[in-house]
């Protein structure tokens, strides 16, 4: 009824094609036209599979149903960062996900997306980081699953874990590790930067 009384809301409420679902009469955090353009530029990954720890190195094993998608293999002397969103690992619920970005090009080069226990995700992230030149690891540091994944990364002595600045409320050094999403930095640091990167095509998805 609200849409029928406000014709400008019809595209977002009753889209006739996929792109119209992103249109809104209100303020959007992400530019709708840029999102549509990004979608047209997206490409299927070159490889799917998983990573295997060989002891002194990690290698990629192709597998059609693998949870790891690769668009680019690691390049020597390139620096990478991995953002990780950690779920509880329960099937039919939220997925855990990790995105690998080349810091020089801001290009997404790999993505892990699947279900696993939070401690297992720590092992997966450690291998993924090692494969991409010991990438800077930025897992979400929320209570529960995030803490378990961080504990596993610490146990495995992963060498490059991102830490928050002192004065963020943490009392012990290990409590500073990982990205802590708050109402303030979610908008000011995370979404605002992401919105700009998407709008200006600084980030290649």
N, C-alpha and C positions, 0 to 999 in steps of 0.2 A: 504494500500500500504506500509506504514511504517513497519507493522508487517511482510509482505511478504518478505521485504528486510532484516529484522532482525529476523531470526527464533527464537532467544531467547525470543522475545516478544510474540510469538504465544500463550503460555499458559495463559498469563494474558489478552490478547486481545480477544482470542477465546478459552476460557476454555472448555475442554471436560468433566470435572466434577467440582463440586463446589470448591474443595480445590485449583484447579489450578488458580482460579481467584485471589488468594492471592499471587501468585508467581510473582516476579518482578526482572528484571535485574538491576534495580536501587536500591538505599538505601531505605529500608523501616523503618519506626519508630518502628513498631511492628514486632517481629519475626514471619514469616509465619508458620513455623513448630510448634511453640508454640501455635499459634492461632488455628491451626487444632487440636492439642492435647487437648487444652482447650474445644473445641467444643465437642469432644468425651466424656469428663468428665462431661459436663453439665447434669443436671437432671431437670425434670419437677418439678414445685413447689408442695409442699405438700398440700397447701391450696390456694384458691382464695377467695377474698371477700372485705370487707371494715371495717373500724374502727368506732365504735360508742362511743361518749362521754357520760358517765353515770354520770357526775358531779364530783365525787371524784376519778374516774378511767376511763380508756379507755379499751374497750374489742373488740375482733375480731368477726365479723359476717360473716359466710361463704356465698358466693354467686358465682355461676359458672361464671358469666360474670363480676365479680368484677375487678377493676383496680389494686388491691393490691395482689401481689403474695408473699407467705411466704414459705421459705425453712426451717427456724428455728424460733421458738418462742423465746422471750427474756429469758435469763437466769439470775437468781439473781446474783448480784455483777459483771456481765459482763458490759463492757463499749462499747458503740456503737457510730458511726459517720454516719451522713446522708449528702450525697452530692445531691444537687437539681439543675436541669436545668429547667429554667422557660420559657414557651412559652406564646403566647398571648391568648391561649385558643380557637382559631378558628378551627372548625372542618375541616378536610381534609388538615390541615396544620401541622406544627411541634407539637409534643407532649410535654407535661411537663413530667418530670421523676424525680424520687428520688430513690437512691440506699442506702441501709442500710448495713454497714460493721461492723462486730465484730472486735474491735481494737486489741483484744488479739490473734485472729486466722487469721485475714485478710480474713475472709470468708464472702461472700455476703449472707445475711440472709433474705433479703426482697427487693422488688422493687415495686414502684408505677409508673404506666405508663398510661397516658390518657389525655383527653382534659378537661380543666376547666378554668375558669377565674383566673387571677393571685391572686386576693384576696381570692378566694375559695381555691387555692392551699396553701396559708398560713395557712388556717384552717386545711387542710389535713396534712400538714407537722407538725403542732403543735400536732395533735393527734398521728401521727406516731412517733414523738420524745418522747412523753409521754409514749407510749406503749413500746418503747425500752429504758426504764430506763432513761428518760430525756437525750436522745442522744445529742451529740454535733451537732448542725445544721450548715451546710455550704452551704447556697444557693448562687447561682451566683448573684452578685451585679451589674448587668448591668442596664443602664437606661431603664425606661419603666416597663415592666413586673416584672423584678427583684426587682425594688424599691417598687412596689405595694405589692409584696409578703412579702418583708422585713417589710414594714409598718404594715401589718396585723400581722406578728409574734411579732412585738413590741407592738401592740395594745393588743394582747393576753397575753403579758408579758411572752413570752417563755423564760425560764431561762438560756439556754445555746446556745447563738448565737456566732459563730466564728467571730473574728474581725481581721483585718489586722494590721500589725505593724504601729506605729506612723511614720510619715514622708513619707507616701505613697501619699501625695497630698491632703488628706482630711482635711477640715477646721473645721468640727463639728464631735463630737464623733460618732453620728449615721451614718455618712458617711463612717466610717471605717468598718462597719458590712458587712459580707458576703465575698465571693470570687470574686475578681475583675480580670477578665482575661485580660491580656495585651500581647503584642507580645513577651515580655521578659519572663514572668512567665509561659506562655502557653508552651513554649518549655523547659525552664530550670527546672521548678518545676512540672508542671502538666504532660506533655507528657513523659519527661525523666523518672520520677519516675514510671509512669504507664507502660512504655515500659520495665523497669527493673523488675517490679513486675510480668508482664505477662511472660516475658522470663524465669525468675527464679522460676516461679510457687509459688511466695510468696502470690499472691492473688488467692483465690478460687472463681471462677465465677459460 
